[in-house]
Amino acid sequence: MSKATILFKVYPSDPDKVPQTMDSIKAAMNPSGMQAQEVAFGIKLIKVLFVYDPKQTGSSQLEEQLKKVPGVSEIEVEEESLM
């Protein structure tokens, strides 16, 4: 059974509440990995990794769920691949 991975860049609505946004993402979606990263001039983002079965879930479904998490402002797909 093949698995797929997707790495999202998540921009929080409030850069000062990155830890709270990360906690909300963990509680709502249980990602495979997550890391906060400072980009520049106070802009922070969260990289969120999911490993999923593409026969059961699609990347667009994960993206829609992630958009609904409190504290999430914008989302970009950084990388997507099959394992």
SEZA-67624 format. One line per 2 residues: number of its first residue (from 1); their letters; for each residue x, y, z of N, C-alpha, C. Coordinates in steps of 0.001 Angstrom, whole numbers, padded with zeros to 6 digits. Layout:
N
NUM = A = X,Y,Z,X,Y,Z,X,Y,Z; ...;
***
This chain:
83
1 = MS = 000853,-001166,000000,000000,000000,000000,000906,001239,000000; 000723,002114,-000965,001568,003307,-001024,001011,004409,-000141;
3 = KA = 001890,005224,000305,001538,006382,001119,001980,007629,000372; 001387,008733,000724,001765,010015,000150,002129,010954,001290;
5 = TI = 002964,011923,000980,003311,012955,001962,002990,014307,001355; 002618,015220,002231,002397,016595,001804,002924,017511,002902;
7 = LF = 003642,018529,002479,004203,019512,003399,003563,020858,003096; 002887,021403,004098,002229,022694,003968,003040,023780,004665;
9 = KV = 003015,024975,004111,003462,026176,004808,002197,026847,005320; 002120,027010,006626,000942,027605,007243,001337,028946,007843;
11 = YP = 000649,029991,007430,000893,031325,007964,-000158,031611,009034; 000271,031846,010262,-000693,032117,011329,-001277,033520,011192;
13 = SD = -002511,033692,011666,-003152,034997,011606,-002478,035989,012555; -001844,035485,013620,-001113,036345,014557,000272,035727,014788;
15 = PD = 001337,036386,014296,002685,035815,014448,003123,035622,015897; 002484,036319,016823,002830,036169,018233,002159,034951,018870;
17 = KV = 001261,034309,018140,000536,033154,018689,000858,031864,017940; 002077,031747,017463,002491,030534,016747,002339,029290,017621;
19 = PQ = 002772,029292,018893,002609,028073,019704,001141,027665,019869; 000253,028644,020043,-001167,028337,020185,-001732,027768,018880;
21 = TM = -001303,028328,017746,-001759,027824,016452,-001250,026403,016234; -000017,026136,016619,000530,024778,016501,-000267,023798,017362;
23 = DS = -000622,024203,018570,-001432,023349,019446,-002797,023070,018824; -003394,024084,018198,-004702,023911,017549,-004608,022938,016381;
25 = IK = -003530,023033,015610,-003332,022121,014478,-003157,020693,014982; -002342,020522,016030,-002122,019187,016599,-003434,018575,017083;
27 = AA = -004236,019367,017780,-005484,018865,018330,-006498,018524,017241; -006529,019316,016176,-007536,019131,015134,-007172,018061,014117;
29 = MN = -005876,017901,013825,-005510,017078,012678,-004451,016015,012922; -003702,016064,013986,-002664,015086,014302,-001666,014900,013153;
31 = PS = -000894,015931,012839,000081,015832,011741,001241,014902,012090; 001952,014463,011066,003120,013592,011259,004324,014369,011773;
33 = GM = 004374,015667,011475,005462,016515,011934,005088,017982,011794; 005738,018809,012586,005446,020235,012558,006649,020998,013100;
35 = QA = 006925,022163,012489,008061,022980,012912,007743,024450,012636; 008036,025306,013602,007899,026756,013420,009174,027287,012785;
37 = QE = 009011,028295,011942,010159,028855,011241,009953,030358,011082; 010998,031147,011407,010940,032578,011178,011475,032851,009779;
39 = VA = 010669,033550,008984,011045,033811,007601,011884,035075,007527; 011307,036222,007911,012026,037499,007901,011143,038581,008488;
41 = FG = 011776,039565,009094,011090,040761,009594,009866,040428,010444; 009984,039438,011295,008897,039081,012197,007845,038178,011584;
43 = IK = 008000,037815,010323,007049,036905,009677,007416,035486,010070; 006446,034777,010607,006665,033396,011032,005690,032495,010310;
45 = LI = 006131,031275,010071,005240,030286,009487,005446,028961,010188; 004539,028053,009916,004599,026716,010501,004615,025730,009344;
47 = KV = 005594,024855,009324,005630,023798,008325,004959,022572,008937; 003963,022054,008231,003168,020940,008735,003233,019790,007737;
49 = LF = 003639,018620,008210,003792,017438,007376,002700,016420,007693; 002109,015871,006627,001134,014791,006771,001577,013614,005907;
51 = VY = 001451,012419,006457,001628,011179,005708,000239,010546,005677; -000243,010240,004459,-001614,009759,004349,-001740,008734,003229;
53 = DP = -002848,008022,003244,-003164,007049,002203,-003981,007771,001131; -003449,007930,-000070,-004163,008678,-001101,-005448,008008,-001576;
55 = KQ = -005640,006729,-001245,-006888,006054,-001605,-008015,006419,-000647; -007663,006896,000550,-008666,007231,001551,-008866,008739,001709;
57 = TG = -007807,009504,001513,-007839,010949,001735,-007073,011625,000611; -007527,012801,000232,-006810,013577,-000770,-006138,014778,-000144;
59 = SS = -005144,015308,-000832,-004433,016476,-000313,-005358,017686,-000207; -006332,017793,-001103,-007259,018925,-001031,-008146,018829,000210;
61 = QL = -008475,017607,000629,-009250,017440,001859,-008445,017883,003072; -007167,017513,003106,-006303,017947,004209,-006185,019464,004235;
63 = EE = -006030,020063,003052,-005908,021519,002969,-007170,022207,003476; -008337,021705,003111,-009598,022300,003564,-009747,022193,005079;
65 = QL = -009365,021040,005645,-009421,020875,007099,-008472,021837,007795; -007284,022002,007234,-006278,022875,007826,-006726,024336,007809;
67 = KK = -007414,024736,006756,-007913,026113,006660,-008928,026442,007749; -009602,025419,008275,-010639,025612,009286,-010090,025704,010712;
69 = VP = -008816,025417,010887,-008209,025439,012225,-008078,026883,012697; -008507,027181,013925,-008385,028546,014458,-006931,029007,014475;
71 = GV = -006691,030237,014008,-005354,030810,014003,-004634,030668,012677; -005202,029885,011745,-004581,029700,010430,-005081,030784,009490;
73 = SE = -004144,031494,008872,-004499,032568,007955,-004394,032115,006499; -003209,031686,006094,-002976,031252,004711,-002226,029935,004700;
75 = IE = -002381,029204,003585,-001732,027901,003430,-001138,027814,002032; 000058,027234,001955,000688,026932,000670,001177,025493,000725;
77 = VE = 001080,024789,-000379,001670,023458,-000483,003133,023652,-000885; 004045,023190,-000057,005462,023300,-000377,005952,022098,-001177;
79 = EE = 005487,020919,-000781,005965,019695,-001428,004933,018595,-001257; 004787,017774,-002290,003896,016632,-002223,004545,015482,-002987;
81 = SL = 004522,014286,-002398,005174,013160,-003069,004589,011831,-002607; 004862,010802,-003379,004496,009442,-003022,005685,008768,-002356;
83 = M = 005406,007883,-001433,006454,007153,-000733,006601,005761,-001311;
***
